[in-house]
Amino acid sequence: MKRLITTTIAALVLCGSLAFADNEVSSITLTLEQALNMSFSQSPAVITAQGAFDAAKTNIWVKSTADNPTLGLQLSATPFKANAQTPTNNPLYSNSITAAYPLFTGFENQANIDAATAGYVAAGFGLNDAIRQARVATSVAYLDCLNAKGDVEANRENVKNLQAHEEFVHNQYDVGRVSRLTLLQSISQLSQAKLDLIKAENTLSKKTTELKIQIGLSDAVQVKLNDVTKALDTPSRDRALADYQNTRPDIRQGTVNLQADSYAIQAANSGWWPSLSLNATAGTSDTNISYVDPNKYAWSIGGTLNYAFSDGGATRAAVQAAQIARDNDKKQLEVIKAQAYAEIKQSYDNLSDASQALVVARDGLAYAQEAYDIAQESYVLGKSDNLTFFDAQKKLFDAKVYYNKALYGTVSASYGVLGAIGSEK
């Protein structure tokens, strides 16, 4: 819970500084950790869970007041009253101060307090789970931006290489060493590369806007993202699958909800018990509303025992409703456990696939770069044609794009694993 408060304060401070930055500067450097903290204060799910957490805390205080004594002022008027001694109308007016203290309520009050306390703990886990999901979503959005940024850089380098090649071919054409067809091929390849660069830049702009919306940052602020190229350390698959019921906040929330349901059943069963309270009254009464004889002042102290032989089935219905709620929560918890188990297995599969793809992509990029260097030198020396160079250039570009995707995919998959197991990293 202390970590939760610290994270919230950090997010508020960061949002305040960035709001100031909106008016002072047009560009900021945004780290992944900063983006995560900002998302916690912007996520609708986190905001809703925070409200539920605060309400659950207040509910403990509300339930605790049931054991407190009560004090009140009672004014009554009975304008039409008769008895055997006075068969005619005999109005009675009274005022008094009353006090009551519950001595025994069939364990209802304590059960309600226990249920409220369990609900508060469950709401805390619910808030942690909302933060977990926001962390995963924001890390994916941030890394998607980095991937898009890498694609833009690859496209820019592709344009740069093809532009240099087109200039070389143009010079060769001017001195009659290559045909016009070769020149047109070079120009066409460069034009296509420029169009691809525009598309990549548009994709980066779209991804960046989506990230800004997710973390609540003004679109007017230009952001520079810090590169994240190292995957996070993750526990072994076997350990994660053995411990996930203790690390996933949604499972822990469901488990505590069952405890709260048990207390709710106890509270409902209290209707079968009698109740006992201590009562005190002090006041006066008279038949004249305009004047009350002070000699008629009276007080009383006593106990009240109440047992309902029949409450119209209210207690039975309350118990059944509480039991149904418990059964539903139990079924829901089993579903959550199954989904969490599948999610963790899938996240480790994703990380394994991404890690293997990164190894292949790294080797492929090295080979593609070597092939490009050979093709470029061979073309300059007149040992190969234009199409051979374009093929090598295309494969180099594809290798860079694939490497970027594998690199950031691996990092994203590591965040996905930690999110799936419920880690707070």
C-alpha positions in Angstrom: 0.0 0.0 0.0 2.9 2.3 0.7 4.2 1.7 -2.8 0.8 2.6 -4.1 0.8 6.0 -2.3 4.4 6.7 -3.5 3.5 5.9 -7.1 0.4 8.1 -6.9 2.4 11.1 -5.5 5.1 10.6 -8.2 2.4 10.6 -10.9 0.8 13.8 -9.5 4.1 15.6 -9.3 5.1 14.5 -12.8 1.7 15.6 -14.3 2.1 19.0 -12.6 5.5 19.5 -14.0 4.4 18.4 -17.5 1.4 20.7 -17.3 3.8 23.5 -16.6 5.9 22.3 -19.5 2.9 22.6 -21.8 3.1 26.4 -21.4 6.8 26.8 -21.2 8.4 24.4 -23.7 7.4 22.6 -26.8 9.6 19.5 -26.3 10.3 17.1 -23.4 12.1 13.9 -22.8 9.8 11.2 -21.6 11.1 8.0 -20.0 9.1 4.8 -19.9 8.9 5.0 -16.1 7.5 8.6 -16.3 4.9 7.4 -18.9 3.8 4.6 -16.6 3.4 6.9 -13.6 1.4 9.4 -15.7 -0.9 6.6 -17.0 -1.9 5.7 -13.5 -3.6 9.0 -13.0 -5.3 8.9 -16.4 -6.5 5.4 -16.7 -10.4 5.2 -16.2 -10.0 1.8 -14.7 -7.4 3.1 -12.1 -9.6 6.1 -11.3 -12.6 3.9 -10.8 -10.7 1.4 -8.6 -9.2 4.3 -6.6 -12.8 5.5 -5.9 -13.9 2.0 -4.8 -10.8 1.8 -2.6 -11.6 5.1 -0.9 -15.3 4.1 -0.5 -14.4 0.8 1.0 -12.2 2.6 3.6 -15.1 4.8 4.6 -17.4 1.8 4.8 -15.4 0.4 7.6 -16.0 3.6 9.6 -19.7 3.5 8.7 -20.1 -0.1 9.9 -18.2 0.6 13.1 -20.7 3.2 14.2 -23.3 0.6 14.7 -21.7 -0.3 18.1 -21.8 3.3 19.3 -24.4 4.6 21.7 -27.1 6.9 20.3 -28.6 10.1 21.9 -31.7 11.9 20.7 -34.5 14.3 21.5 -38.0 13.0 21.2 -41.1 15.2 21.0 -44.5 13.5 20.8 -48.1 14.6 20.7 -51.1 12.3 21.2 -54.1 14.6 20.7 -56.6 11.7 21.0 -56.1 9.4 23.8 -58.5 7.6 26.2 -58.3 4.9 28.8 -60.6 3.1 31.2 -60.2 5.8 33.8 -60.7 8.6 31.3 -62.9 7.3 28.5 -63.2 10.8 26.9 -60.5 12.5 24.9 -57.3 12.9 27.0 -54.5 14.4 24.9 -50.9 13.9 26.0 -47.8 15.9 25.0 -44.3 14.9 26.0 -40.7 15.7 25.4 -37.7 13.7 26.4 -34.1 12.9 25.8 -33.4 9.3 24.9 -30.2 7.2 24.8 -29.6 3.7 23.7 -26.6 1.4 23.7 -26.6 -1.9 21.8 -25.4 -4.7 24.1 -25.9 -7.6 21.7 -27.0 -7.7 18.1 -26.6 -11.4 17.3 -23.0 -10.8 16.1 -24.3 -8.7 13.2 -22.3 -5.6 13.9 -18.9 -7.4 14.2 -19.7 -9.4 11.1 -20.5 -6.3 9.2 -17.2 -4.7 10.3 -15.2 -7.8 9.3 -16.9 -7.8 5.9 -16.2 -4.1 5.4 -12.5 -4.6 6.4 -12.2 -7.5 4.0 -13.9 -5.4 1.3 -11.3 -2.7 1.9 -8.4 -5.2 1.5 -10.1 -6.6 -1.7 -10.5 -3.0 -3.1 -6.8 -2.5 -2.5 -6.0 -5.5 -4.6 -8.5 -4.3 -7.2 -6.6 -1.0 -7.4 -3.3 -2.8 -7.8 -4.8 -4.9 -10.6 -6.0 -1.8 -12.4 -2.5 -0.4 -12.1 -1.1 -3.7 -13.4 -3.2 -3.5 -16.5 -2.4 0.2 -17.1 1.3 -0.6 -16.7 1.1 -3.3 -19.4 -1.0 -1.2 -21.8 1.3 1.8 -21.4 4.5 -0.2 -21.8 3.1 -1.7 -25.0 2.2 1.8 -26.3 5.6 3.2 -25.4 7.5 0.3 -27.1 5.2 0.5 -30.1 6.4 4.1 -30.5 10.0 3.1 -30.3 9.4 0.4 -32.9 7.7 3.0 -35.2 10.6 5.3 -34.5 13.1 2.6 -35.5 11.1 2.0 -38.7 11.3 5.7 -39.5 15.1 5.6 -39.0 15.4 2.5 -41.3 13.3 4.2 -44.0 15.4 7.4 -43.7 18.6 5.4 -44.1 17.0 3.5 -47.1 16.2 6.8 -48.7 19.7 8.1 -48.1 21.3 5.0 -49.6 19.0 5.0 -52.7 19.5 8.8 -53.1 23.3 8.3 -53.2 22.8 5.4 -55.6 20.5 7.5 -57.8 23.1 10.3 -57.9 25.8 7.8 -58.9 23.6 6.3 -61.6 22.7 9.8 -62.9 26.4 10.7 -63.2 27.0 7.4 -65.1 24.0 8.2 -67.4 25.4 11.7 -68.1 28.6 10.2 -69.4 26.8 7.4 -71.3 27.8 4.5 -69.2 24.3 3.3 -68.3 21.0 3.3 -70.1 18.1 5.5 -69.4 16.2 2.4 -68.2 18.7 2.0 -65.5 18.4 5.6 -64.5 14.6 5.4 -64.4 14.8 2.3 -62.3 16.9 4.2 -59.8 14.6 7.1 -59.7 11.5 4.8 -59.3 13.1 3.0 -56.4 14.0 6.3 -54.7 10.4 7.6 -55.1 9.0 4.5 -53.6 11.4 4.7 -50.7 10.3 8.3 -50.0 6.7 7.3 -50.0 7.5 4.5 -47.6 9.2 7.0 -45.4 6.1 9.2 -45.3 4.0 6.2 -44.3 6.4 5.3 -41.5 6.4 8.9 -40.2 2.6 8.9 -40.2 2.6 5.7 -38.3 5.0 7.1 -35.7 2.9 10.2 -35.4 -0.2 8.1 -34.8 1.5 5.9 -32.2 2.8 8.9 -30.4 -0.6 10.5 -30.3 -2.1 7.4 -28.9 0.6 7.3 -26.2 -0.1 10.9 -25.3 -3.8 10.3 -25.0 -3.1 7.3 -22.8 -0.9 9.2 -20.4 -2.9 12.5 -20.5 -0.2 14.6 -22.2 -1.2 17.5 -24.5 -0.7 16.8 -28.2 1.0 20.2 -28.5 3.9 18.9 -26.5 6.6 17.2 -28.6 8.1 14.2 -26.8 11.4 12.5 -27.1 11.3 8.9 -26.0 14.3 7.3 -24.3 15.3 4.1 -26.0 14.6 0.8 -24.2 16.5 -2.1 -25.8 17.0 -4.4 -22.8 14.3 -6.9 -21.8 13.4 -7.1 -18.1 14.6 -10.0 -16.0 11.7 -12.5 -15.5 11.4 -15.5 -13.1 11.3 -19.0 -14.6 8.1 -20.2 -16.1 7.8 -23.0 -13.5 8.2 -20.6 -10.6 5.7 -18.1 -12.1 3.1 -20.8 -12.6 3.7 -22.1 -9.1 3.4 -18.7 -7.4 0.9 -16.8 -9.6 -2.0 -17.2 -7.2 0.0 -15.3 -4.6 1.2 -12.6 -7.0 -1.8 -11.8 -9.2 -3.8 -9.0 -7.5 -7.0 -10.0 -9.2 -6.8 -13.5 -7.7 -6.0 -12.1 -4.3 -8.9 -9.8 -4.6 -11.2 -12.7 -5.4 -9.9 -14.7 -2.5 -10.5 -11.8 -0.1 -14.0 -11.3 -1.6 -14.9 -14.8 -0.5 -13.8 -13.9 3.0 -16.1 -10.9 2.9 -18.9 -13.1 1.6 -18.5 -15.4 4.6 -18.8 -12.4 7.0 -21.8 -11.2 5.1 -23.5 -14.6 5.6 -22.7 -14.3 9.3 -24.3 -10.9 9.4 -27.4 -12.2 7.6 -27.7 -15.1 10.1 -27.8 -12.7 13.0 -31.5 -12.2 12.2 -32.1 -15.6 13.9 -30.7 -14.2 17.2 -32.4 -11.9 19.7 -31.0 -8.4 20.3 -30.4 -6.7 23.6 -29.9 -3.0 24.3 -29.6 -0.6 27.2 -32.0 2.3 27.1 -32.4 5.5 29.1 -35.1 8.2 28.9 -35.5 11.5 30.8 -38.3 14.0 30.1 -41.8 15.4 31.0 -45.3 14.9 29.8 -48.6 16.7 30.3 -52.1 17.1 28.9 -51.5 20.8 28.3 -49.3 21.7 25.4 -48.8 25.3 26.5 -47.6 24.3 30.0 -45.7 21.3 31.3 -45.7 20.8 35.0 -42.0 20.4 36.1 -43.2 18.1 38.9 -44.1 15.6 36.2 -40.4 15.1 35.2 -39.5 11.4 34.9 -36.6 9.3 33.9 -36.0 5.6 33.3 -33.1 3.2 32.7 -33.7 -0.3 31.5 -32.9 -3.0 29.0 -34.8 -4.1 26.0 -34.7 -7.7 24.7 -36.2 -8.2 21.3 -36.7 -11.5 19.5 -38.7 -11.8 16.3 -40.6 -15.1 16.1 -41.4 -14.2 12.5 -39.9 -11.6 10.3 -41.8 -12.5 7.2 -39.0 -14.5 5.8 -36.6 -11.5 5.7 -33.7 -13.3 7.5 -34.0 -16.5 5.4 -34.0 -14.4 2.2 -31.0 -12.4 3.4 -29.0 -15.5 4.1 -29.9 -17.0 0.7 -28.9 -13.8 -1.1 -25.5 -13.8 0.8 -24.9 -17.4 0.0 -25.7 -16.9 -3.7 -23.3 -13.9 -3.8 -20.6 -16.1 -2.3 -21.2 -18.9 -4.8 -21.1 -16.5 -7.7 -17.8 -15.0 -6.4 -16.4 -18.5 -6.0 -17.2 -19.3 -9.6 -15.8 -16.0 -10.8 -12.6 -16.7 -8.9 -12.1 -20.0 -10.6 -12.5 -18.3 -14.0 -10.0 -15.6 -13.1 -7.5 -18.3 -12.0 -7.9 -20.2 -15.3 -7.6 -17.0 -17.3 -4.5 -15.9 -15.3 -2.8 -19.3 -15.8 -3.5 -19.2 -19.6 -2.3 -15.6 -19.8 1.0 -16.4 -18.0 1.7 -19.4 -20.2 1.0 -17.3 -23.3 3.2 -14.5 -22.1 6.1 -16.9 -21.6 5.5 -18.4 -25.1 5.5 -14.8 -26.5 8.8 -14.0 -24.8 10.3 -17.3 -26.0 9.2 -16.7 -29.6 10.4 -13.0 -29.5 13.8 -13.9 -28.0 14.4 -16.6 -30.8 13.2 -14.1 -33.4 15.7 -11.5 -32.1 18.6 -13.9 -32.5 17.6 -14.7 -36.0 17.0 -11.0 -36.8 20.3 -10.0 -35.4 22.2 -12.5 -37.6 20.0 -11.7 -40.6 20.8 -8.0 -40.3 24.5 -8.7 -40.2 24.3 -10.9 -43.3 22.1 -8.4 -45.1 24.5 -5.6 -44.3 27.5 -7.6 -45.6 25.5 -8.5 -48.8 24.6 -4.9 -49.4 28.2 -3.7 -49.0 29.4 -6.3 -51.5 26.5 -5.5 -54.0 27.3 -1.8 -53.7 31.0 -2.3 -54.4 30.3 -4.7 -57.2 27.9 -2.3 -58.9 30.4 0.6 -58.7 33.0 -1.7 -60.2 30.6 -2.7 -63.0 30.5 -6.3 -61.9 26.8 -6.4 -61.3 23.6 -4.7 -62.5 21.2 -2.3 -61.0 18.6 -4.9 -60.0 21.2 -6.9 -58.0 21.9 -3.7 -56.0 18.2 -3.0 -55.5 17.7 -6.5 -54.3 20.5 -6.2 -51.7 19.2 -2.8 -50.6 15.7 -4.1 -50.2 16.9 -7.1 -48.1 18.9 -4.8 -45.9 16.0 -2.5 -45.3 13.7 -5.5 -44.6 16.3 -6.9 -42.2 16.5 -3.6 -40.3 12.7 -3.4 -40.0 12.5 -7.0 -38.8 15.3 -6.5 -36.3 13.5 -3.5 -34.8 10.3 -5.5 -34.5 12.1 -8.4 -32.9 14.0 -6.1 -30.5 11.1 -4.1 -29.2 8.9 -7.2 -29.4 11.3 -8.9 -27.0 11.3 -6.0 -24.6 7.5 -5.7 -24.8 7.1 -9.4 -24.2 9.2 -9.2 -21.0 6.9 -6.5 -19.7 4.0 -8.7 -20.7 5.4 -11.5 -18.6 5.8 -9.4 -15.5 2.3 -7.9 -16.0 0.8 -11.4 -16.4 2.3 -12.7 -13.1 1.4 -9.5 -11.3 4.9 -8.1 -10.6 5.2 -4.5 -9.5 8.4 -3.9 -11.4 
